[in-house]
């Protein structure tokens, strides 16, 4: 009987080991991608604060705000990923705090894309008024309003959760891992999240599309710089694409939940990792890829910083 218990114990340990090893091997590629994206985004953020020309231009200030929110979302998204993969449970208050930060940062990107689109619209359609409208002061006020709207949204979400009977729970420890879906505890919070997300992305899409159409119409005018108008039009199109990718990130969790009901664990893990990289990490990485490489000034400094850091690391390794 003792040998049977040992055999069963060894079998259980083997299953746990294989499960942990499986999870580790599956999560290793996504962690590597996350680190690479975070490294490049971090270099880009530092680049945009390194020169006065970046700190004194409205378009670069807005780009910095977009990059900052995207960069902050990368490690937070990876934390949620680890919590779900390793099935780590936590208390409702701690999970709610993490979700509030995530929701705040998620809303910053669409709002900032709207401001960036309006700035390009004014630059092309009203060039004589651009210097008086797109000032540093107005740009910073716009960024403050963006973060204020995000904080108001978080506050409303917290108030919507007050209907949940936390006092009736035996423990504040969650039954499942922390995610955006597990913190939707009431019908009111579920309805508010859906309405807010829908209205936000629809309004953002309307503003970007309207700006794109206006710039496209003005581009046919004889008195407008064709190259500048074409560049602004392409930039607005990229804003619209990035907005669509941001929307993909918001539907990632519901989509994964639906897929998990019809697929086995192994297939589900592979699809989950692919969707996580494509729908959550990649949209956060596109900012430096799109805007950094398109701008000659940023591209030069960005490539110099990346190559310089890599060269220094290689030299240090060779010395040791």
Rosetta blueprint (number, residue, H / E / L):
1 X L
2 X H
3 X H
4 X H
5 X H
6 X H
7 X H
8 X H
9 X H
10 X H
11 X H
12 X H
13 X H
14 X H
15 X H
16 X H
17 X H
18 X H
19 X H
20 X H
21 X H
22 X H
23 X H
24 X H
25 X H
26 X H
27 X H
28 X H
29 X H
30 X H
31 X H
32 X H
33 X H
34 X H
35 X H
36 X H
37 X H
38 X H
39 X H
40 X H
41 X H
42 X H
43 X H
44 X H
45 X H
46 X H
47 X H
48 X L
49 X L
50 X L
51 X L
52 X H
53 X H
54 X H
55 X H
56 X L
57 X L
58 X H
59 X H
60 X H
61 X H
62 X H
63 X H
64 X H
65 X H
66 X H
67 X H
68 X H
69 X H
70 X H
71 X H
72 X H
73 X H
74 X H
75 X H
76 X H
77 X H
78 X H
79 X H
80 X H
81 X H
82 X H
83 X H
84 X H
85 X H
86 X L
87 X L
88 X L
89 X L
90 X L
91 X E
92 X H
93 X H
94 X H
95 X H
96 X H
97 X H
98 X H
99 X H
100 X H
101 X H
102 X H
103 X H
104 X H
105 X H
106 X H
107 X H
108 X H
109 X H
110 X H
111 X H
112 X H
113 X H
114 X H
115 X H
116 X H
117 X H
118 X H
119 X H
120 X H
121 X H
122 X H
123 X H
124 X H
125 X H
126 X L
127 X H
128 X H
129 X H
130 X H
131 X H
132 X H
133 X H
134 X L
135 X L
136 X H
137 X H
138 X H
139 X H
140 X H
141 X H
142 X H
143 X H
144 X H
145 X H
146 X H
147 X H
148 X H
149 X H
150 X H
151 X H
152 X H
153 X H
154 X H
155 X H
156 X H
157 X H
158 X H
159 X H
160 X H
161 X H
162 X H
163 X H
164 X L
165 X L
166 X H
167 X H
168 X H
169 X L
170 X L
171 X L
172 X L
173 X E
174 X L
175 X L
176 X L
177 X L
178 X L
179 X L
180 X L
181 X L
182 X L
183 X L
184 X L
185 X L
186 X L
187 X H
188 X H
189 X H
190 X H
191 X H
192 X H
193 X H
194 X H
195 X H
196 X H
197 X H
198 X H
199 X H
200 X H
201 X H
202 X H
203 X H
204 X H
205 X H
206 X H
207 X H
208 X H
209 X H
210 X H
211 X H
212 X H
213 X H
214 X H
215 X H
216 X H
217 X H
218 X H
219 X H
220 X L
221 X L
222 X L
223 X L
224 X L
225 X L
226 X H
227 X H
228 X H
229 X H
230 X H
231 X H
232 X H
233 X H
234 X H
235 X H
236 X H
237 X H
238 X H
239 X H
240 X H
241 X H
242 X H
243 X H
244 X H
245 X H
246 X H
247 X H
248 X H
249 X H
250 X H
251 X L
252 X H
253 X H
254 X H
255 X H
256 X H
257 X H
258 X H
259 X H
260 X H
261 X L
262 X L
263 X L
264 X L
265 X H
266 X H
267 X H
268 X H
269 X H
270 X H
271 X H
272 X H
273 X H
274 X H
275 X H
276 X H
277 X H
278 X H
279 X H
280 X H
281 X H
282 X H
283 X H
284 X H
285 X H
286 X H
287 X H
288 X H
289 X H
290 X H
291 X H
292 X H
293 X H
294 X H
295 X L
296 X H
297 X H
298 X H
299 X H
300 X H
301 X H
302 X H
303 X H
304 X H
305 X H
306 X H
307 X H
308 X H
309 X H
310 X H
311 X H
312 X H
313 X H
314 X H
315 X H
316 X H
317 X H
318 X H
319 X H
320 X L
